[in-house]
């Protein structure tokens, strides 16, 4: 053996990734929470970018 433990050898064989577990209700609700958080984050960033663009444009450049 090359000095590796059995766990290290099996970890190297599959690329170091954990085997996928069964998706239960907890995993699905976590995915839903992550999706909602991502959506809220994107909306917040979009609003910030819009406000920043309006501020840089100045009050004289505003469309009528």
DSSP file (Angstrom, degrees, kcal/mol; ACC not computed):
  #  RESIDUE AA STRUCTURE BP1 BP2  ACC     N-H-->O    O-->H-N    N-H-->O    O-->H-N    TCO  KAPPA ALPHA  PHI   PSI    X-CA   Y-CA   Z-CA
    1    1 A X              0   0    0      0, 0.0     4,-0.0     0, 0.0     0, 0.0   0.000 360.0 360.0 360.0 156.9    0.0    0.0    0.0
    2    2 A X        -     0   0    0      2,-0.1     3,-0.1     3,-0.1     0, 0.0   0.217 360.0 -92.4 -94.2  16.6    1.2    3.6   -0.6
    3    3 A X  S    S+     0   0    0      1,-0.3     2,-0.3     0, 0.0    -1,-0.0   0.448  87.5 126.5  91.6  -0.5    0.6    4.8    2.9
    4    4 A X        -     0   0    0      1,-0.1    -1,-0.3     2,-0.0    -2,-0.1  -0.655  59.9-120.2 -90.4 147.9   -3.0    6.1    2.3
    5    5 A X     >  -     0   0    0     -2,-0.3     4,-2.3    -3,-0.1     5,-0.2  -0.338  30.4-104.5 -76.9 168.4   -5.8    5.0    4.4
    6    6 A X  H  > S+     0   0    0      1,-0.2     4,-2.2     2,-0.2     5,-0.2   0.896 121.9  51.6 -61.3 -40.3   -8.8    3.2    2.9
    7    7 A X  H  > S+     0   0    0      1,-0.2     4,-2.1     2,-0.2    -1,-0.2   0.901 110.2  48.1 -64.5 -41.5  -10.9    6.4    3.1
    8    8 A X  H  > S+     0   0    0      2,-0.2     4,-2.3     1,-0.2    -1,-0.2   0.898 110.8  51.5 -65.9 -39.7   -8.3    8.5    1.3
    9    9 A X  H  X S+     0   0    0     -4,-2.3     4,-1.7     1,-0.2    -2,-0.2   0.911 112.4  44.8 -64.8 -42.4   -7.8    5.9   -1.4
   10   10 A X  H  X S+     0   0    0     -4,-2.2     4,-1.4     2,-0.2     6,-0.2   0.852 111.5  54.1 -71.1 -32.2  -11.6    5.7   -2.1
   11   11 A X  H  <>S+     0   0    0     -4,-2.1     5,-2.5     1,-0.2     6,-0.3   0.905 109.2  48.2 -66.5 -40.8  -11.8    9.6   -2.0
   12   12 A X  H ><5S+     0   0    0     -4,-2.3     3,-0.9     1,-0.2    -1,-0.2   0.862 106.8  57.9 -65.4 -35.6   -9.0    9.8   -4.6
   13   13 A X  H 3<5S+     0   0    0     -4,-1.7    -1,-0.2     1,-0.2    -2,-0.2   0.852 111.0  39.9 -66.6 -35.5  -10.8    7.2   -6.8
   14   14 A X  T ><5S-     0   0    0     -4,-1.4     3,-0.7    -3,-0.2    -1,-0.2   0.257 121.0 -99.7-100.8  14.1  -14.0    9.2   -7.1
   15   15 A X  T < 5 -     0   0    0     -3,-0.9    -3,-0.2    -4,-0.2    -2,-0.1   0.583  65.1 -72.8  84.9   9.8  -12.4   12.7   -7.4
   16   16 A X  T 3 <S+     0   0    0     -5,-2.5     2,-0.3     1,-0.3    -1,-0.2   0.533  95.9 132.3  84.5   5.1  -12.9   13.7   -3.8
   17   17 A X    <   -     0   0    0     -3,-0.7    -1,-0.3    -6,-0.3     2,-0.2  -0.690  58.8-118.7 -93.5 144.9  -16.6   14.2   -4.2
   18   18 A X        -     0   0    0     -2,-0.3     3,-0.1    -3,-0.1     2,-0.1  -0.523  38.8 -99.3 -75.1 146.9  -19.1   12.9   -1.7
   19   19 A X        -     0   0    0     -2,-0.2     2,-0.2     1,-0.1    -1,-0.1  -0.401  45.5-100.5 -65.1 142.4  -21.6   10.4   -3.1
   20   20 A X        -     0   0    0     -2,-0.1     2,-0.1     1,-0.1    -1,-0.1  -0.446  40.4-146.0 -67.8 132.7  -24.9   12.0   -3.8
   21   21 A X        -     0   0    0     -2,-0.2     2,-0.2     1,-0.1    -1,-0.1  -0.425  31.2 -78.6 -92.2 170.5  -27.4   11.3   -1.1
   22   22 A X        -     0   0    0     -2,-0.1     2,-0.7     1,-0.1    -1,-0.1  -0.473  47.5-119.8 -68.7 137.9  -31.1   10.8   -1.5
   23   23 A X        +     0   0    0     -2,-0.2     2,-0.2     4,-0.1    -1,-0.1  -0.692  40.6 176.3 -83.0 118.6  -33.0   14.0   -1.9
   24   24 A X     >  -     0   0    0     -2,-0.7     4,-1.9     1,-0.0     5,-0.2  -0.431  49.5 -83.6-108.5-173.6  -35.5   14.4    0.9
   25   25 A X  H  > S+     0   0    0      1,-0.2     4,-2.5     2,-0.2     5,-0.2   0.832 127.0  57.2 -62.5 -32.0  -37.8   17.2    1.8
   26   26 A X  H  > S+     0   0    0      2,-0.2     4,-1.9     1,-0.2    -1,-0.2   0.910 107.2  47.3 -66.8 -40.8  -35.0   18.9    3.7
   27   27 A X  H  > S+     0   0    0      2,-0.2     4,-2.1     1,-0.2    -2,-0.2   0.893 113.4  48.7 -67.5 -38.8  -32.8   19.1    0.6
   28   28 A X  H  X S+     0   0    0     -4,-1.9     4,-2.3     2,-0.2    -2,-0.2   0.903 110.9  49.0 -68.4 -40.6  -35.7   20.4   -1.5
   29   29 A X  H  X S+     0   0    0     -4,-2.5     4,-2.4     2,-0.2    -1,-0.2   0.865 110.1  52.5 -68.4 -32.7  -36.7   23.0    1.0
   30   30 A X  H  X S+     0   0    0     -4,-1.9     4,-2.6     2,-0.2    -2,-0.2   0.921 109.1  49.4 -65.3 -43.0  -33.0   24.1    1.1
   31   31 A X  H  X S+     0   0    0     -4,-2.1     4,-2.5     1,-0.2    -2,-0.2   0.903 110.6  50.7 -62.2 -40.2  -33.0   24.4   -2.6
   32   32 A X  H  X S+     0   0    0     -4,-2.3     4,-2.3     2,-0.2    -2,-0.2   0.910 110.8  48.5 -63.6 -42.0  -36.2   26.5   -2.5
   33   33 A X  H  X S+     0   0    0     -4,-2.4     4,-2.4     2,-0.2    -2,-0.2   0.909 111.9  49.3 -64.4 -41.1  -34.7   28.8    0.1
   34   34 A X  H  X S+     0   0    0     -4,-2.6     4,-2.5     2,-0.2    -2,-0.2   0.902 110.6  50.2 -65.3 -40.1  -31.5   29.2   -1.9
   35   35 A X  H  X S+     0   0    0     -4,-2.5     4,-2.4     2,-0.2    -2,-0.2   0.916 112.1  47.6 -62.4 -43.2  -33.5   30.0   -5.1
   36   36 A X  H  X S+     0   0    0     -4,-2.3     4,-2.3     2,-0.2    -2,-0.2   0.897 112.4  49.0 -65.4 -40.6  -35.5   32.6   -3.2
   37   37 A X  H  X S+     0   0    0     -4,-2.4     4,-2.4     2,-0.2    -2,-0.2   0.900 111.6  49.2 -65.8 -40.6  -32.4   34.2   -1.7
   38   38 A X  H  X S+     0   0    0     -4,-2.5     4,-2.5     2,-0.2    -2,-0.2   0.916 110.9  49.8 -64.6 -42.7  -30.8   34.3   -5.2
   39   39 A X  H  X S+     0   0    0     -4,-2.4     4,-2.2     2,-0.2    -2,-0.2   0.915 112.6  47.0 -62.3 -43.7  -33.8   35.9   -6.7
   40   40 A X  H  X S+     0   0    0     -4,-2.3     4,-2.4     2,-0.2    -1,-0.2   0.894 112.1  50.9 -64.8 -40.1  -34.0   38.5   -3.9
   41   41 A X  H  X S+     0   0    0     -4,-2.4     4,-2.5     2,-0.2    -2,-0.2   0.911 110.5  48.5 -64.5 -42.8  -30.3   39.2   -4.3
   42   42 A X  H  X S+     0   0    0     -4,-2.5     4,-2.3     2,-0.2    -2,-0.2   0.900 111.5  49.9 -65.4 -40.1  -30.6   39.7   -8.0
   43   43 A X  H  X S+     0   0    0     -4,-2.2     4,-2.3     2,-0.2    -2,-0.2   0.908 111.4  49.2 -64.1 -41.5  -33.5   42.0   -7.6
   44   44 A X  H  X S+     0   0    0     -4,-2.4     4,-2.3     2,-0.2    -2,-0.2   0.918 111.8  48.2 -64.0 -43.6  -31.6   44.1   -5.0
   45   45 A X  H  X S+     0   0    0     -4,-2.5     4,-2.5     2,-0.2    -2,-0.2   0.887 110.7  51.6 -64.0 -38.9  -28.5   44.3   -7.3
   46   46 A X  H  X S+     0   0    0     -4,-2.3     4,-2.3     2,-0.2    -1,-0.2   0.914 110.7  47.9 -64.4 -42.9  -30.7   45.3  -10.3
   47   47 A X  H  X S+     0   0    0     -4,-2.3     4,-2.4     2,-0.2    -2,-0.2   0.895 111.8  50.4 -64.5 -40.0  -32.3   48.1   -8.2
   48   48 A X  H  X S+     0   0    0     -4,-2.3     4,-2.6     2,-0.2    -2,-0.2   0.917 111.1  48.1 -64.0 -43.0  -28.9   49.2   -7.0
   49   49 A X  H  X S+     0   0    0     -4,-2.5     4,-2.4     2,-0.2    -2,-0.2   0.894 111.8  50.0 -65.2 -39.5  -27.6   49.4  -10.6
   50   50 A X  H  X S+     0   0    0     -4,-2.3     4,-2.1     2,-0.2    -1,-0.2   0.911 112.6  46.6 -65.3 -42.5  -30.6   51.3  -11.7
   51   51 A X  H  X S+     0   0    0     -4,-2.4     4,-2.3     2,-0.2    -2,-0.2   0.895 112.4  50.6 -65.9 -40.3  -30.2   53.8   -8.9
   52   52 A X  H  X S+     0   0    0     -4,-2.6     4,-2.3     2,-0.2    -2,-0.2   0.906 110.9  48.5 -64.6 -41.6  -26.5   54.2   -9.6
   53   53 A X  H  X S+     0   0    0     -4,-2.4     4,-1.9     1,-0.2    -1,-0.2   0.892 111.8  49.4 -66.1 -39.2  -27.2   54.8  -13.3
   54   54 A X  H  X S+     0   0    0     -4,-2.1     4,-1.4     2,-0.2    -2,-0.2   0.884 111.2  49.8 -66.9 -37.9  -29.8   57.4  -12.5
   55   55 A X  H  < S+     0   0    0     -4,-2.3    -2,-0.2     1,-0.2    -1,-0.2   0.897 112.3  47.1 -66.6 -40.8  -27.5   59.1  -10.0
   56   56 A X  H  < S+     0   0    0     -4,-2.3    -2,-0.2     1,-0.2    -1,-0.2   0.833 108.0  56.4 -71.0 -31.6  -24.7   59.2  -12.6
   57   57 A X  H  < S-     0   0    0     -4,-1.9     4,-0.3    -5,-0.2    -1,-0.2   0.837 103.0-145.6 -69.2 -32.0  -27.0   60.5  -15.3
   58   58 A X    ><  -     0   0    0     -4,-1.4     3,-0.7     1,-0.2     4,-0.2   0.043  26.7 -76.5  84.6 162.3  -28.0   63.4  -13.2
   59   59 A X  G >  S+     0   0    0      1,-0.2     3,-0.8     2,-0.2    -1,-0.2   0.771 126.3  58.4 -70.4 -26.0  -31.3   65.2  -12.9
   60   60 A X  G 3  S+     0   0    0      1,-0.2    -1,-0.2    -3,-0.1    -2,-0.1   0.705 103.0  53.3 -75.3 -20.0  -30.9   67.1  -16.2
   61   61 A X  G <  S+     0   0    0     -3,-0.7    -1,-0.2    -4,-0.3    -2,-0.2   0.364  78.7 123.8 -95.9   3.4  -30.6   63.9  -18.2
   62   62 A X    <   -     0   0    0     -3,-0.8     2,-0.1    -4,-0.2    -3,-0.0  -0.426  65.2-117.0 -69.9 136.9  -33.8   62.3  -16.9
   63   63 A X              0   0    0     -2,-0.1    -1,-0.1     1,-0.1    -2,-0.1  -0.407 360.0 360.0 -71.2 150.3  -36.2   61.3  -19.7
   64   64 A X              0   0    0     -2,-0.1    -1,-0.1     0, 0.0    -2,-0.1   0.441 360.0 360.0 -93.7 360.0  -39.6   63.0  -19.7
